């Protein structure tokens, strides 16, 4: 089967590939953020930050 009239500037289907790459990038970023926040050192850091923020010096 020969495709006639198709040129290099024809980008049909590119949006699907772009959405797939964007979805993979968003999933990878979500996994990275989840792994950072669920780590022990991040929980200790957040706890210290909240204690400092809600502590009133008299």
C-alpha angles and dihedrals in degrees: 000000000000122000110218125197098017113133135190091255091062105105103176109153095025093110091060092053092046091051091049093051091046091050092050091048092050091049091049091049091049091051091049093050092046092051091049096048096043092054120107095238092055092051090051090048093049092047092052091047093051093046090051092047095051098039114105117207112217 
